[in-house]
Amino acid sequence: MLIKRLVAPYFNTNCWVLATGVGSECFIVDPGIAEPDFVPQIATVIRESNLKPVAVLITHGHLDHTFSLFPLSQSEGIATCYVHSEDRELLANPEVGMGPQGRALLKELAPNKKWAEPDRVIELSDGIDFQVAGINLKAIHAPGHTRGSTMFMVNGIDLLSGDVLFKGAIGRSDLPTSNPEDMTKSLKEKVLSLDDSIRVLPGHGDETSIGAERVNNPYLQGLL
């Protein structure tokens, strides 16, 4: 299994590239913000391991996770994007999910940028099992940070947690499409129900594990 992490310069968002190995198909998770976009950095990783990108997975629709989605799809010929149905609208209309800081940054970075979806968008719902690039995935809908926030279980052993769970922290729940009650429910029912052995590949920061967060994450302590 090949898992590569790239960190976008804005908001230090993790972009993940996953494949079964060198020279195989791959998918990209959450291509974030760079100027003019994050495509060259992603393309370098793809070329270094002789990978063939076939899809992009979006954990949620915030711009720091989707900024480079459309240019990446055009540059690398990636027709397919997976996103939860509740966050699909943010792909072409990112301002819906932004607070004042985000709108100001958007105006500064891309005042005339036109937002668009890739050619093929596959809408996900909770519990769907699917396969991309020879890797088994399960969509775990975990709203709270956004309405459509989704974690992806990878081959039953790794969790792409997006902005639901970080090392020692959790995602914000005070943004336009956030909901703190939903976040609490997601943490209780979708995160704490997972096995301690599962490795967590978050949307920001270093990797961790469910077991480590169960013991050390202050935001989970009151929910145990």
N, C-alpha and C positions, 0 to 999 in steps of 0.2 A: 504493500500500500504506500502510495506517495501522497504526502500532505505538505503543501508549501504555504507559508504565511507571508503576505505582503502587508505592510502598514502604510495606509494612505496618509499624506502629510497633513491633511485637515482632519481634526478630531481624532487622529490616530486610529482610524477605523481599520479593523482587520479584514483583509480580502484573502480568502482561502482558495487554493487550487488543489483539487483532489483527482487522483487517478489510481488505477490498479498498479501502475508501475511506469517506468520510463518507456517511451515509445508507444503509449496507448492513448485511448480517448480520455478526455478529462472534462470536468465542469468547474466553473468559477462561481464563488459565492461572494456577493456584496462588493461589487467594484465601486470604490469610493471616490473621493474628491482629490483632484490634483489639477494643476494648470498646464495646458488647457483641459486635460483629462488624465486618467490613470492607465490608459491603454498601453503606452510604451513599457511601463514597468511590468504589467501583466504579460505582455507579448514576450518580454525577455525571459521570464520564467518558463513560458510555454516552449520557446525555442530551445532553451538550455536542456530541457528534458525530452525534446522531440515529441511533444504532445499534440493531440488533435482536439481542440475544444469543440464540444457539441451542445453545451447548454450553460445557462446562467441561473443560479438559484438565488432568490432574494428572501432574506429572513424577515424583512419588513420594509415599508416604503419610504423611510426617512432618507433625505437626500444624501447624507453622508454614507449611505449604503447603496445608492442607486445612481449617483451622479454620472458615472462612466458607463452605465448599462447600454444605452443606445449606441454611442460611438464604438464600444467594444463589439457589439453585435454586428455593426457595419464593417469594422476593420478586420475582424477575424472570421466573418461569415457565420456567426452563431445565430441561427434563426429562432431558437427556442429559449423561453424564459419561464421559470416556475415561480409563482407567487400566490399567496393566499388571496382568495376572492375579495376579502374585505380591504385589502391594501392595493389592489390593482389600479384603482383610480389615481394613486399617488405617483405611478410611473409617468403619466403624462401631465399630471397636475400636482407637482410636489408641494406647492404652497399650502395646500389643504392641511398638511401635517406639520407645518412650521409655526414656531413662535416668532416674536419680533427679531430675535438675534439671527435666526435662520433666514428670515426674509431679507434682512440687511446684507447678510453674506451672499445670498443668491443674487441680489442686485449688484453687488460689487464684482462677483466672479463671472457672472453670465447674464449681463443685462439684456442681451438680445437672443439668448439661447432658446431654441425651440425644443420642447420635450416631446418625445414620442416613444412608443413601445417597440420592441423588436417585432419581427414579422409574425411570430407565433408565441402567444402567451397561454400557458396552461395554468388554470386556476386550481388551487389546492384547497382541500378542506381537512378537518382533523381526522387523523388516523389512516390516511391514504398511504399505502405501500406502493412504491414505484422503483424503477431502476434507471440509472443514468450512467453511462460510460462503464458498465459492468459492475457498478456499485449499488448495493441495496440500500434504499432510503425509506424512512417513514416520516411523514409530516405530523408534527405535534403542534396543534394550534394552541398558543399560549398568550392570549390577549392581555393588555394592560399597558404596555409601552406604546403600542398602537393596536387598533382593532384587529388587524390581521397578523400580528406578530406570530411567527412560526419558527419552531426549532426543528432541526432535522437530525434524526438518528441515522448514523452511518454504520452499516453492517452490524448493527446491534451493539457496538462497543464504543463509538465516539458520538458526541452530541455537538452539533453546530447550534449554539444557543442564541445567536444574534444578540440583541440587547435585553434579553430576559434575565440572564444570569452572567455575572462576571466573577472574577476572582476577588472575593471579599466585598462584593457590591451587587446591585441589581440595576436595571434600567430605570430611567425617569418615568414618572406617571403623571406629570403635570403639563403635558403638551396637548395641542388641540385634539388629537385622536386618542389620547391616553385615558386610562381609567384606573385609579388606585385600587378600587374594590376588585376589578378584574385581575389586576396584577397579583394581589394577595391570593386570589383563588387559583391562578395559574401556578404560583410558587408552591402552594399546598398540594394541588392535585396533579400537576404536570412535571414539576421538578423534584419535590421531595419523595415522590413515588418511584423514582428511578433508582437503579442499583448503585451502590457506592463505587463500584469499579469503573463506572463509565467516565471516560475522559471528556472534558468540556473544552470545546474550541469556541471561545466567545467572540462577540462583535468588537470588543475593545479589550486591550490588556492581554496578559499572559494566560496560557492554558492552565486548567486546574482539573479537578475531578468532583463528582457529586459527593463522594465521601468527605473530601477536604472541605467542601462548602457546607456540608451538613454540620461539621464540627466548628468551623471557623468563621462562617459568614454571619455577621451580626443581624442581617436582614432576614435570615432564616430562623434564628434562634427562637423568636417568639411564636413561630408557626409550628414548631416540632410538637 
